[in-house]
Amino acid sequence: MKSGKYVIESIENGLVKLLFSDDETIETLVEVDQLKHPVKPGDVLYIKIENGKWTSNPLPAETKKRREQAKALLEKLKNKSQ
């Protein structure tokens, strides 16, 4: 794992799948207990790594922006098919 923005792809069986925002082919699994804040799929986090330890901080504005973009795209696709 490296420092940067990550998107939560899924949460299953106590594991959180993180996708590196710059290259979503890079996946990392962490235990949900390692995150010190509530999370849900689609959330954007900033993960900082220093001296071999990492911390995560939620990015609510970034999460909101990504959700709005996804909603707009879905609406565009719905309207296109009508």
C-alpha positions as CSV (number, residue, x, y, z in Angstrom):
1,M,0.0,0.0,0.0
2,K,1.1,3.5,-0.7
3,S,-0.1,7.0,0.5
4,G,-2.9,8.5,-1.5
5,K,-6.6,8.4,-2.1
6,Y,-8.5,5.1,-2.0
7,V,-12.1,4.2,-2.7
8,I,-13.9,1.5,-0.7
9,E,-15.0,-1.0,-3.3
10,S,-16.7,-3.4,-0.8
11,I,-16.9,-4.6,2.8
12,E,-17.3,-8.4,3.3
13,N,-16.6,-10.7,6.2
14,G,-14.8,-7.9,8.1
15,L,-12.5,-7.0,5.2
16,V,-12.5,-3.8,3.3
17,K,-11.4,-3.8,-0.3
18,L,-9.7,-0.5,-1.2
19,L,-9.0,0.6,-4.7
20,F,-6.2,3.1,-5.3
21,S,-7.9,6.1,-6.8
22,D,-5.2,6.9,-9.4
23,D,-5.1,3.2,-10.7
24,E,-8.2,1.2,-9.7
25,T,-6.5,-2.0,-10.7
26,I,-4.4,-1.7,-7.5
27,E,-6.4,-3.4,-4.7
28,T,-5.7,-3.6,-1.0
29,L,-7.5,-5.5,1.7
30,V,-7.6,-4.3,5.3
31,E,-9.6,-5.4,8.3
32,V,-12.5,-3.1,9.0
33,D,-11.3,-2.8,12.6
34,Q,-8.1,-1.1,11.4
35,L,-10.1,1.9,10.2
36,K,-10.9,4.2,13.1
37,H,-14.0,5.7,11.6
38,P,-17.3,4.3,10.1
39,V,-17.0,3.4,6.4
40,K,-19.3,2.2,3.6
41,P,-18.8,1.2,0.0
42,G,-18.1,4.2,-2.2
43,D,-16.4,6.2,0.5
44,V,-13.2,8.0,-0.4
45,L,-10.3,7.9,2.1
46,Y,-6.9,9.4,2.2
47,I,-4.3,6.9,3.5
48,K,-1.0,8.2,4.8
49,I,1.9,6.0,5.4
50,E,4.7,7.0,7.7
51,N,7.4,4.9,9.3
52,G,5.7,1.7,8.2
53,K,2.4,2.6,9.9
54,W,-0.7,3.9,8.1
55,T,-3.6,6.2,9.0
56,S,-6.8,6.9,7.1
57,N,-9.0,9.9,7.0
58,P,-12.4,10.1,5.3
59,L,-12.8,12.6,2.5
60,P,-16.6,13.4,2.7
61,A,-16.5,16.2,0.0
62,E,-14.7,13.8,-2.4
63,T,-17.1,11.0,-1.6
64,K,-20.1,13.3,-2.3
65,K,-18.6,14.5,-5.6
66,R,-18.0,10.9,-6.8
67,R,-21.6,9.9,-5.8
68,E,-23.1,12.8,-7.6
69,Q,-21.0,12.0,-10.7
70,A,-22.2,8.4,-10.6
71,K,-25.8,9.4,-10.2
72,A,-25.6,11.9,-13.1
73,L,-24.1,9.2,-15.3
74,L,-26.8,6.8,-14.4
75,E,-29.5,9.3,-15.2
76,K,-27.8,10.1,-18.5
77,L,-27.8,6.4,-19.4
78,K,-31.5,6.0,-18.3
79,N,-32.5,8.9,-20.5
80,K,-30.5,7.7,-23.5
81,S,-32.3,4.4,-23.5
82,Q,-35.8,6.0,-23.6
